[in-house]
Structure formats: structure tokens, C-alpha cells
Amino acid sequence: MAAQRAYTTHPLVLRRVTVRRVEEVTPRMRRVVLGGEDLAAFTRDGIGHPGFAAPGFDDHIKLILAADGDVRAALPAQLPHGIEWTPAEHRLTRDYTPRRVDLDAGELHLDFVVHGEGPAESWSAAAREGDELWFVGPKSSLRLPERLDWIQLVGDETALPAIGRFLDERPLDVPAHVLVTVSDDAARQDLALRDGDTVTWALAEPGDAAALESAVRALPVRPGEGYVWAAAESRALLPVRRYLQRERKLPKDRVNITGYWHREEPAAPEAEAAAEAGAAPAAPAGIPSPLPWLAARAALQLGVVDAVADTPGLSADSLAARLGVPGPGISVLLPLLSAYDVVVDADGGGLRLGTAGEELLDDHEREEYTGHEADVLLALAHLAPALQGGTSPWRVASGATLHDTVAHDAERYGELVEECEQLVFLLTGLTADPLWEGVGTCLLTGPGSASMAAALDDAGRRPRLRIAEEGVPAEVLRGHVPAPDRIDWTGGPADVAVAAKALAYRTDEEAVRLLTRLAGWTGTAVLVEASRPDGLSPHAAEAALHAFTATGSPLRDSAAIAVLAERSGWRVERTVALGWGAEATVLRRA
């Protein structure tokens, strides 16, 4: 059986609340108590929405603000089941943890650290009774393991709302051991401790990675089955994650580490003035060189970053010997790595990681340089001949289509499955669709199959599942879906088939072959794909080129999918908007 999934999803609803009162918790923490009819079930524009639910102690809601003050223009579009983040030039969003939810009183409490900067803190400082606030979420709640002997809660001041809520509500009846770094003793709060709990307050400046790591290392290692939850500045958490996973050897399902905020380098005075005026940031002058990216990729592939992290103070020669790199190889990389703060030699004391290097200790940051996404990016070196030849850059670079590549590479296909994990938050609109009435069997295909199976489980839909993917071992998906022992892994006839991101790595011809194959198994099929860029993504302009690199086609919109459907014996019945640029296209066999 698969391990229990780590979260429960919630419908994404845009809600409006107003300020009821403002309280000073400590000199460093301000509480804004919000209320409004949108916290209960309500109807807007003819669409009914469920009441607000945030059962998890570290749930996040996304506050919507605007640099120019026009919040209404910054609001996303509400779908029947989800949110579409339409483009908005002055939109600002910030994630906050509900400190308390009292649905009987119709109240939501948000705590803001008083640090004198940032749009959300500025809003809270000016908040007065009756002021409105719009938010979305939460999209999910953390599921803690059922059998634990203790839990460790680690964070800076921004984590206090989540830690305080955990101690108030006690989702687990086990001893809680709390560590909080604060910049001033005035930030300490009264916490609802019980017998067996411990609390440690450590003085440290916000974002001080060394102080946070030192405080975590000083905590006693407790016996039994435990769980560590940590939230603070994203970079400051990197050495903590490394310590817990590499030295303490805690399993991944016993550690939850979340970057609550990201420390930014001080902006130039001109940029600060423009930001205060609400101006959009200027685009960088010129076209950036690919050399730093290639050097960082090489440093990760060779093991430079890990070696320097494990043994700070190495000389260049010692590093080369440890990695088995002959001649001047490492010395060729080091000047560029130093210039971009990946690996530096400060004051001749030997090599250590810079800020950029510490970020590369995070698995997600690594994937930009060494994973599937990086390989697709490298294929862009062949963009010109691909455009001339009417094919995909990936095919020119590798000699095979992306589908042929992943179908024979379980590790690479596993990366696609992980990329699709976020899809589960968008599938409420599909699982609520009437097409599921009377469905007894569902065939799933594509790397989003695990997310689709989880979404059906969350919605209480229990069709018998069949999962089939050409050339991909069932073991790749088996660990990602609920109750895998109840799934038929051989495919076959079904009442409905769902291809979840199955076209995103197929050429048009491969897509037609897949749809033709599905037509032999079912009379109803659903294609879940991204049809437009995500309006919140800073890389929206790259989406079409990224898709073209992989498949030879840009993002396929409804018209493009209709053409492929017609070629393979289907007709488009309708589309279901899922949000974040994704759509579900319902097909019936022609």
C-alpha cells in the first residue's frame, strides 16, 4: 500500500472580508480580525461556493493587494470550481497563515509581523474597521502521520501563527517541542504548552541561516517516531533541511520544511523610488549570458556544490582530487562560480558556498539545472534548425521524440509525474462534473494520472481505476496513487478515459495515435492540459516556446485540441476551465 498522502485539497474560492478590529499581540506582532458573509457558503454571479475551511495549522491563504491601490483590477477570475489568474500589471499577492478560524463568530484572525516593510505589513498597519480584504485559499491542508511519539516545530517570527495554532488546537496528542528565533525578546508570546512540551527562544536576526542551524543542532535528538515541521526564510532553512535529512537521516515523510518568505537583496535607490511610485520593474538591459547557467549545471553534475557544503574550507586542488577531475578542470569553473556567488573563497580561507550555492542545496532549485526541465532548455540550442525542419528542438537534439525518450526512461517519467503533482489542486471542477454520474470504470493515462486518482479520491468518487502508459513500468506511478492494490495496471475498456498531461510531451502525430487508441477503449475521453500560460507565473512569456521545444507545437488551445480530436475519431463536446491556464476538454466518440 502507498503511504498516506501528505495533504487534503480544498476548493479555491475568491472571498471578500472586512476588518472588524486590530489587536497588538506583542510589539512585534499585529493581529487583524476579519469577518464577512463570504466566510460562510455564498453565491456570487450565480455561482455557489462552499464555506471557508482551513483545518490545518499551517494552511495558507493568498492575500490580494495592488501596487497602485486598485485592488478590484487585481482580482483573479472566479470559475465555478477554481481560480483563473488573469494578467494584472499591479497585482501583489502574499501568503499568510490563519492564526484562528471561528466560523461560529464568522471571524478569521491574521497575524502580521511588524517589521516596517512589505505590502501586507503596510496594509495591516493602515487597517481600520470596515476596510476590505480579498483572498483566495487555502488550496490544501497538511496531513500529519497518525502514529508519532513527538513533533518538533521550528520557525522564526513568521511561523508563530502556525505554531500558536498547532498548540491551541492540537491536531496530534503528542509532546510538542518548539524552537523559535526572534530578533528581540519583545517578540516572545505566551504559548499553550502542556506537560511534556518544551519551548526554546533563540535571539537571531531575521533570515540568519547560521543562527537557525545552530539552534536546531543544539536541540536534543529524541527517541521514537518523530516529525519535524519548520518554516522561516527560505534560504535560512536550506542548512536545516540538509542537517535533518543527511545527518539526522529523517525520512522525507517525517520532515515538512516551508520557506515562508524570501529575503531580497537591497534595491538600488532608483529602483526603490520606482517601486514606491507603483511602477513595474524594468526589464534587464541586454540578453543575459548562458555561461553562468552552464557553469552551475556543471558544478552540480560534478558534485562541486555538495562537496563544498559537506567540507567547507577545501582548496581547489583538494576539491579536484576528491571529485576525480583531472588537470585544470575545477579551476576553469571557479572564477565564474565565484562571480555568481555559488562557490567562493573568502579571505583565502578555502572554498565555501555563497548564497546562490546554498540555494542549490534545495532539490527544487537543482532541477532547474540538472533535471528534465534543464534538458528541455538545452534542446533550445537547436531551435533554428528545428524551426526550419518543422520539428521539435528536442527531436533534433536527441534523435527521438520526447515521448519516445520518457517511455523508455522510468526516472525521467518519474520527474514528469512529480511536475504534475500540483495538478491535483486544479481538478475540483472536473471531479464535480456531471459526466461522472454512473461511471464504474475509469482509464487513466499520462504523468498526471496519480494526481487525477488523488482528486477522485478527495471528491469521494470511487470508480474502478485502470492506469496504462506505453512503455512505463507501473512502479513509477504505484507509489503516487491512493490504494494502488485496487488498480488494474494493464488498461482496457472503461466508461471514461482521462489523459492527464499526456499530450504535453507528445507530438501531434503521437497525440493522434494516443487518442485513436483511447477510442478503442471508451466512448468518452477527457484531456487535461495547459491551454494558456499561468497568469501568476513570472515565466508566462516562455510557456509557448517551452511547449514547442518539447513537442514541436506551442501550447495547444481548444481549437488545436479539436483538430487532433477530429483526426482521431472524436468530437469536442465542451471544455471545463480548471484555472491557472488549465482546461479539461471532454470528447465524445464521433
KAPE-V216911 format. One record per backbone hydrogen bond with DSSP energy under -0.5 kcal/mol. NH is the residue of the N-H (numbers start at 1). CO is the residue of the C=O. E is the energy in kcal/mol with one decimal. If there is no record, write none. Layout:
NH:CO:E / NH:CO:E
//
This chain:
8:141:-2.5 / 10:139:-2.1 / 13:11:-0.7 / 15:13:-0.5 / 15:135:-2.9 / 17:133:-2.7 / 18:35:-2.8 / 19:131:-2.6 / 20:33:-3.3 / 21:33:-1.4 / 23:31:-3.3 / 25:23:-0.8 / 25:29:-1.6 / 26:29:-1.6 / 29:26:-1.4 / 30:112:-2.8 / 31:23:-3.6 / 32:110:-3.0 / 33:21:-2.8 / 33:31:-0.6 / 34:32:-0.6 / 34:108:-3.2 / 35:18:-2.2 / 36:106:-0.8 / 38:16:-0.7 / 39:36:-1.6 / 40:37:-1.4 / 42:49:-1.5 / 44:47:-2.3 / 47:44:-2.1 / 48:46:-0.5 / 49:42:-3.2 / 52:39:-2.5 / 59:56:-1.3 / 61:96:-2.9 / 62:136:-3.4 / 63:61:-0.7 / 63:94:-3.2 / 64:134:-2.3 / 65:63:-0.6 / 65:92:-3.4 / 67:90:-2.9 / 69:66:-1.1 / 71:69:-1.4 / 74:70:-0.6 / 74:71:-1.2 / 75:71:-0.7 / 75:72:-0.8 / 77:84:-2.7 / 79:77:-0.6 / 79:82:-2.7 / 82:12:-0.5 / 82:79:-0.9 / 84:77:-2.7 / 85:83:-0.6 / 86:84:-1.7 / 91:88:-1.2 / 92:65:-2.5 / 94:63:-1.6 / 96:61:-2.6 / 98:96:-0.5 / 99:109:-2.6 / 100:109:-1.1 / 102:107:-2.6 / 103:101:-0.5 / 106:102:-0.7 / 107:102:-2.8 / 108:34:-2.6 / 109:100:-2.9 / 110:32:-2.2 / 111:97:-0.6 / 112:30:-3.4 / 114:28:-2.5 / 115:113:-1.1 / 122:118:-2.3 / 123:119:-2.0 / 124:120:-2.4 / 125:121:-2.2 / 126:122:-1.4 / 127:123:-0.8 / 130:19:-2.8 / 131:128:-2.5 / 133:17:-2.7 / 134:64:-0.6 / 135:15:-2.2 / 136:62:-1.7 / 137:13:-0.8 / 138:60:-0.7 / 141:8:-2.4 / 143:6:-2.9 / 144:142:-0.6 / 148:146:-0.7 / 149:225:-3.9 / 150:225:-1.1 / 151:175:-2.1 / 152:227:-3.1 / 153:177:-2.4 / 154:152:-0.5 / 154:229:-2.9 / 155:179:-1.9 / 156:231:-1.2 / 159:156:-1.6 / 160:157:-1.2 / 163:159:-2.6 / 164:160:-3.3 / 165:161:-2.0 / 166:162:-2.4 / 167:163:-2.3 / 168:164:-1.8 / 169:165:-2.7 / 170:166:-3.0 / 174:172:-1.4 / 175:149:-0.7 / 177:151:-2.6 / 178:176:-0.6 / 178:198:-2.9 / 179:153:-2.8 / 180:200:-2.5 / 181:155:-2.2 / 182:202:-2.6 / 187:184:-2.3 / 188:185:-1.7 / 191:189:-0.5 / 193:191:-2.0 / 197:194:-2.2 / 198:176:-1.9 / 200:178:-2.4 / 202:180:-2.5 / 202:200:-0.5 / 204:182:-2.4 / 208:205:-2.0 / 209:207:-1.2 / 212:208:-2.0 / 213:209:-2.7 / 214:210:-2.5 / 215:211:-2.2 / 216:212:-2.1 / 217:213:-2.6 / 218:214:-1.5 / 219:216:-1.2 / 222:220:-0.7 / 226:224:-0.6 / 227:150:-0.8 / 228:254:-2.4 / 229:152:-3.0 / 229:227:-0.5 / 230:256:-2.6 / 231:154:-2.0 / 232:258:-1.2 / 234:261:-2.9 / 237:233:-1.2 / 237:234:-0.5 / 238:235:-1.3 / 239:235:-0.5 / 241:237:-2.8 / 242:238:-2.3 / 243:239:-2.4 / 244:240:-2.6 / 245:241:-2.4 / 246:242:-2.7 / 247:242:-0.7 / 247:243:-1.3 / 248:243:-2.6 / 250:244:-2.5 / 254:251:-2.1 / 255:252:-1.3 / 256:228:-2.6 / 258:230:-2.6 / 260:232:-2.4 / 260:258:-0.9 / 261:232:-1.0 / 272:268:-2.4 / 273:269:-2.2 / 274:270:-2.1 / 275:271:-2.6 / 276:272:-2.4 / 277:273:-1.4 / 278:275:-1.6 / 279:274:-2.6 / 288:286:-0.5 / 294:290:-2.3 / 295:291:-2.6 / 296:292:-2.5 / 297:293:-2.3 / 298:294:-2.2 / 299:295:-2.4 / 300:296:-1.9 / 301:297:-2.6 / 302:298:-2.6 / 303:299:-0.7 / 304:299:-2.0 / 305:299:-1.0 / 307:303:-2.4 / 308:304:-2.4 / 309:305:-2.0 / 310:306:-2.4 / 311:307:-2.1 / 313:351:-3.6 / 314:311:-1.0 / 314:351:-0.6 / 319:315:-2.5 / 320:316:-2.3 / 321:317:-2.4 / 322:318:-2.5 / 323:319:-2.1 / 324:320:-1.0 / 325:320:-2.3 / 326:324:-0.7 / 329:326:-1.3 / 332:328:-1.4 / 332:329:-0.6 / 333:329:-1.0 / 333:330:-0.6 / 334:330:-2.2 / 335:331:-0.7 / 336:333:-0.7 / 337:333:-2.3 / 338:334:-2.8 / 339:335:-2.1 / 340:336:-1.4 / 341:338:-1.7 / 342:337:-3.3 / 344:352:-2.9 / 346:344:-0.5 / 346:350:-0.6 / 347:345:-0.5 / 348:345:-0.7 / 349:346:-1.9 / 351:314:-3.0 / 352:344:-2.5 / 354:342:-2.1 / 356:341:-1.2 / 357:341:-1.5 / 358:354:-2.4 / 359:355:-1.7 / 360:356:-1.2 / 361:358:-1.5 / 362:359:-1.8 / 366:362:-2.0 / 367:363:-1.6 / 368:364:-0.6 / 368:365:-0.9 / 369:366:-2.3 / 370:366:-2.2 / 371:367:-1.3 / 374:367:-0.8 / 375:371:-1.8 / 376:372:-2.2 / 377:373:-1.9 / 378:374:-2.3 / 379:375:-1.4 / 380:376:-0.5 / 380:377:-1.4 / 381:378:-1.8 / 382:379:-2.2 / 383:380:-1.8 / 386:382:-1.8 / 387:383:-2.6 / 388:384:-2.2 / 389:385:-2.1 / 390:386:-1.0 / 391:386:-2.0 / 394:549:-2.0 / 396:392:-1.9 / 397:393:-2.6 / 398:394:-2.6 / 399:395:-2.4 / 402:550:-0.6 / 405:401:-1.9 / 406:402:-2.7 / 407:403:-2.3 / 408:404:-0.6 / 408:405:-1.0 / 409:406:-1.4 / 413:409:-2.4 / 414:410:-2.2 / 415:411:-1.4 / 416:412:-1.6 / 417:413:-2.1 / 418:414:-2.1 / 419:415:-2.3 / 420:416:-1.4 / 421:418:-1.5 / 422:419:-0.5 / 423:420:-1.7 / 424:421:-1.3 / 425:422:-1.4 / 426:423:-2.1 / 427:423:-0.5 / 427:424:-0.7 / 429:81:-0.7 / 429:426:-0.5 / 431:427:-2.7 / 432:428:-1.7 / 433:430:-1.3 / 436:433:-1.6 / 437:434:-2.1 / 439:436:-2.2 / 440:438:-0.5 / 442:464:-2.7 / 443:496:-2.5 / 444:442:-0.5 / 444:466:-3.7 / 445:498:-2.1 / 448:500:-2.4 / 449:446:-1.9 / 452:448:-2.3 / 453:449:-2.7 / 454:450:-2.2 / 455:451:-2.5 / 456:452:-2.3 / 457:453:-1.9 / 458:454:-2.5 / 459:455:-2.0 / 460:457:-1.2 / 461:456:-2.4 / 464:440:-3.3 / 466:442:-2.7 / 467:488:-2.3 / 468:444:-2.2 / 472:469:-1.7 / 473:471:-0.5 / 476:473:-1.5 / 477:473:-0.5 / 477:474:-0.9 / 478:474:-2.2 / 479:475:-0.8 / 480:477:-2.4 / 481:477:-0.6 / 481:478:-0.7 / 484:481:-0.6 / 486:483:-1.9 / 487:484:-1.6 / 488:465:-2.5 / 489:487:-0.6 / 491:488:-0.5 / 494:521:-2.0 / 495:441:-0.9 / 496:441:-1.2 / 497:524:-2.0 / 498:443:-2.9 / 499:526:-3.0 / 500:445:-2.4 / 500:498:-0.8 / 501:499:-0.8 / 501:528:-2.5 / 506:503:-1.7 / 511:507:-2.6 / 512:508:-2.3 / 513:509:-2.0 / 514:510:-2.2 / 515:511:-2.6 / 516:512:-2.4 / 517:513:-2.2 / 518:514:-2.4 / 519:515:-1.8 / 520:516:-0.7 / 520:517:-0.9 / 521:518:-1.9 / 522:518:-1.8 / 525:587:-2.0 / 526:497:-2.4 / 527:585:-2.4 / 528:499:-2.4 / 528:526:-0.6 / 529:527:-0.7 / 529:583:-2.2 / 531:529:-0.6 / 531:581:-2.6 / 532:581:-1.4 / 537:534:-1.2 / 540:537:-1.1 / 542:539:-1.7 / 543:539:-0.5 / 543:540:-1.3 / 546:542:-2.5 / 547:543:-2.3 / 548:544:-2.4 / 549:545:-2.4 / 550:546:-1.4 / 551:547:-2.3 / 552:548:-2.4 / 553:547:-0.5 / 557:555:-0.7 / 561:557:-2.3 / 562:558:-2.2 / 563:559:-1.6 / 564:560:-1.8 / 565:561:-2.6 / 566:562:-2.4 / 567:563:-1.9 / 568:564:-0.9 / 568:565:-0.8 / 569:566:-1.2 / 570:565:-2.8 / 571:588:-2.4 / 573:571:-0.5 / 573:586:-2.8 / 574:586:-1.2 / 576:584:-3.0 / 577:575:-0.5 / 578:582:-2.4 / 579:582:-1.1 / 580:83:-1.0 / 582:579:-2.1 / 583:529:-2.7 / 584:576:-2.4 / 585:527:-2.7 / 585:583:-0.5 / 586:574:-2.7 / 586:584:-0.6 / 587:525:-3.7 / 587:585:-0.5 / 588:571:-2.5 / 589:523:-2.1 / 590:569:-2.2
//
